[in-house]
Amino acid sequence: MKPTFVRAAIAAVLATLPTALLSMNNSPPSSTPSANASDFDAADEYRKGIDALQASKFREAKSSFARVLGVAPNDANTNFLAGMADAGLNDLKSAAKHYEKAVKADSKMVVAQQELAVTYVKLGDRPKAEAALAKIKTMDTTCAGSCKDAETIKKAISTIEAALGQPAQAMLSTDPPLLFASAKAGDTAYLQAVSLINEHRYQDAIDALQNARTTFGAHPDVLTYLGFANRKLRRYDLAESYYRQALAAAPNHKGATEYYGELLVERGDMAGAKRMLAKLDNLCTFGCAEADELRRWVEAKGAPAP
């Protein structure tokens, strides 16, 4: 009989979650990601994956997360949840690969660091587990008990140390906090991010957008604003990566197309910017604000005068 300890562990975690998770009934107006989610396949697949994971339908969850990763292969949240789905199927090697991608994309994702370390223990790779534990202990030292993840970090250290103390053949069970959040909470984070961007508080906006991303996954609106905020902080390569992810998820996203075009102008790629403008002109048969604004950037060969 196939071992069921991982299934039992995940089921125990899911059983503690509210039954109304990810309900769409209390969503704010249509300017928010959750209200637009039905128009975006990757976001829909992300939510389907979460629903399947809640129901212990690990194979369905794996398929949904795989489709999301097809357009956003470096998304930390999706990789983490894909790892949980693999763990539910007792495919620990695949789970470890997804956790590795998650922590590479977001080294501060404590729960992914924890699950990666524990999975290494289950696979019998003690050196890698100890190396992962050392990274979390470094985070603990930096945090000094005063950061928002202080409690989570302490719990992760305790969990990994307990796992390392078990015999190598033991079937370990963990209780990680899954990254489930309601659509209402995601919308709140998104609207907060937009407000922070308007106040030019770009790093704070990025933090809020990452919270929204936990709920909505590879949503083009969230990715576009992540690109915009990082671009304002002159993190051009990272900004371009987010714009590309947004357009991979929604090729005709006008906001992402405009902002990507502006970034290309800033980087001196006028030919690329003109291609983005031509695309917008094609999308906006009767004209649109996005095309008009990018045209101003192209004509000015930089940020136009207010």
SULJO-V563963 format. One record per helix or strand of 2 or more residues. SS is the DSSP state (h for helix, s for strand). FROM is the first residue (numbers start at 1). TO is the last residue. Records with the same first field share a line. If there is no record, write none. Layout:
SS->FROM-TO / FROM-TO
This chain:
h->5-15 / 33-39 / 41-54 / 58-71 / 76-88 / 92-105 / 110-122 / 126-143 / 150-164 / 183-198 / 202-216 / 220-232 / 236-249 / 254-266 / 270-283 / 289-300
